[in-house]
């Protein structure tokens, strides 16, 4: 069973203005992501990457086609318990500390107090923010916010982690830290599916890559093949 399976996915947006043509965001997109791999979803801005992720997460309905996540149709809400997600440029409540922030999301995920306390300590160490655990998020750099956001996506120990442009806007050190975290997830048996337009990041960490342009998959395969 693949972690993600997409067949013939299309998405058409209404222009919202009389006389203008509809916008075709996805045009028959088909791809599969194997369990336990890092799959880079590569394409320029406006290629349809975020639209695809939103459909996989049930945040948007496809116009046509089929998509499954962990063997379950994307319309099934229960599968969300097995998915971790970090959107592009996430917004977090500024006045929570790192510990409070992760505890809040852990409670939403239904973790009990003892398990949650252990998980918060473990995740803060994993993302390199243990020394900043009592600092409010409004005092975090962009790279630190990306890392605490990744910890949030992992609080419920998901099987599949979906990341939307996780390295966008980061400096070289921040990008390396996030790359190392993604590689660590694969080492723990997680599947990682992330969108990006930064080719060097894909070359460094991905097992396979899909290249999408104007809503169509142009090529997919191992990095050395492409």
KEVO-903889 format. One record per residue (C-alpha): y negated, z negated, x negated; residue in one letter. Coordinates in pm, whole numbers, padded with zeros to 5 digits, always signed. Each point is the difference from the previous one (the first is absolute). Layout:
<atoms>
YZXA/...
</atoms>
This chain:
<atoms>
+00000+00000+00000X/-00344+00096-00129X/-00282-00253+00008X/-00229+00265+00154X/+00099+00321+00174X/-00256+00248+00137X/+00081+00330+00167X/-00247+00256+00129X/-00285-00248+00042X/-00324+00139+00144X/-00324-00169+00095X/-00289+00174+00175X/-00331-00176+00064X/-00228+00095+00285X/-00342+00104-00138X/-00182-00214+00256X/-00268+00266+00036X/+00008+00301+00235X/+00063+00335-00164X/+00136-00137-00327X/+00363+00070-00100X/+00253-00284-00027X/+00065-00148-00343X/+00352+00046-00137X/+00063-00302-00225X/+00377+00051-00042X/+00189+00330+00031X/+00378-00037+00016X/+00027-00265-00272X/+00357-00088-00106X/+00107-00238-00277X/+00238-00284-00079X/-00035-00311-00214X/+00319-00151-00142X/+00061-00372+00000X/-00093-00181-00321X/-00229+00270-00140X/-00373+00035-00062X/-00123+00308+00186X/-00349+00130-00068X/-00170+00183+00285X/-00245+00214-00193X/-00286+00211+00132X/-00377+00047+00007X/-00226-00190+00237X/+00044+00128+00354X/+00353+00130-00062X/+00153-00213+00277X/+00137-00289-00208X/-00159-00286+00195X/+00083+00168+00332X/+00366+00011-00104X/-00001-00369-00096X/-00162-00100+00330X/+00268+00188+00194X/+00276-00169-00202X/-00154-00340+00075X/-00040+00069+00371X/-00379-00011-00020X/-00025+00362+00116X/+00222+00231+00207X/+00115+00335-00132X/-00064+00310+00206X/+00357+00117-00065X/+00287-00051-00240X/+00221-00295-00089X/-00044-00293-00238X/+00228-00294-00078X/-00058-00306-00218X/+00305-00193-00126X/+00214+00192+00245X/-00213-00093+00302X/-00242+00226+00194X/-00362-00078-00084X/-00072-00107+00358X/+00223-00309-00038X/-00231-00295-00071X/+00281-00225-00130X/+00032+00209-00317X/-00345-00122-00108X/+00163-00328-00105X/+00170+00195-00280X/-00312+00185-00120X/-00288-00112-00223X/-00327+00194+00015X/-00322+00009-00200X/-00270+00233+00140X/-00260+00175-00211X/-00311-00217-00054X/+00132-00296+00204X/-00240-00255+00146X/+00091-00368-00024X/-00188-00303+00130X/-00225-00090-00294X/-00002-00378+00033X/+00373-00063-00020X/+00144-00099-00337X/+00294+00198-00139X/+00239-00278+00105X/-00145-00022+00351X/+00008+00376+00039X/+00370+00031-00087X/+00087-00305+00210X/-00173+00156+00300X/+00205+00321-00027X/+00316-00200-00065X/-00051-00190+00326X/-00048+00331+00181X/+00333+00114-00147X/+00172-00312+00135X/+00083-00168-00332X/+00062-00376+00011X/-00228-00229-00198X/+00236-00080-00290X/+00101+00361-00049X/-00360+00113+00030X/-00130-00240-00264X/+00261+00125-00249X/-00075+00360+00089X/-00376-00038-00048X/+00042-00154-00346X/+00253+00267-00102X/-00213+00293+00121X/-00320-00128-00163X/+00186-00021-00331X/+00152+00345+00048X/-00339+00167+00059X/-00169-00199-00279X/-00233-00202+00224X/+00138-00350-00042X/-00315-00120-00177X/-00212+00138+00285X/+00205-00156+00281X/-00284-00226+00119X/-00274+00263-00040X/-00149+00160+00310X/+00072+00371+00044X/-00372+00082+00004X/+00001-00084-00371X/+00285+00238-00080X/-00043+00331-00181X/+00134+00320+00159X/+00307-00014-00222X/+00068-00360+00101X/-00038+00092+00368X/+00254+00279-00043X/+00244-00243-00160X/-00043-00269+00267X/+00037+00274+00260X/+00328+00103-00160X/+00114-00364+00008X/-00087-00006+00371X/+00218+00307+00056X/+00294-00180-00166X/-00031-00342+00166X/+00291+00068+00241X/+00226+00159-00266X/+00002+00354+00148X/+00258+00266-00084X/-00258+00280-00002X/-00354-00022-00140X/-00257+00262+00109X/-00324+00022-00198X/-00299+00223+00075X/-00187+00095-00320X/+00080-00334-00171X/-00168+00098-00330X/-00311+00165+00145X/-00325-00133-00146X/+00166-00225-00256X/-00087-00009-00368X/+00275+00084-00255X/+00110-00364-00033X/+00017-00046+00378X/+00199+00322+00040X/+00250-00112-00265X/+00042-00337+00173X/+00074+00164+00335X/+00236+00253-00163X/+00193-00284-00164X/+00026-00180+00336X/+00142+00314+00165X/+00258+00040-00278X/+00094-00367+00047X/+00062+00064+00369X/+00244+00280-00081X/+00179-00229-00247X/+00049-00243+00290X/+00161+00270+00212X/-00299+00081+00221X/-00094+00350+00111X/-00363+00094-00070X/-00177+00289+00173X/-00361+00044-00107X/-00266+00263+00047X/-00237+00098-00278X/-00204+00283-00147X/+00021-00139-00357X/+00256+00210-00188X/+00044-00222-00312X/+00106-00297+00216X/+00265+00215+00166X/+00128+00127-00336X/+00034-00353-00138X/+00192-00180+00275X/+00146+00232+00267X/+00366+00095+00032X/-00087+00287+00233X/-00319+00161+00127X/-00105+00196+00307X/-00307+00223-00024X/-00187+00053+00326X/-00296+00232+00058X/-00164+00066+00339X/+00275-00185+00181X/+00286+00198-00156X/+00252-00111-00261X/-00026+00252-00283X/+00263-00150-00231X/+00216-00307-00048X/+00225-00117-00280X/+00018-00204-00318X/-00312-00013-00214X/+00164+00184-00291X/+00109+00278+00238X/-00348+00053+00140X/
</atoms>
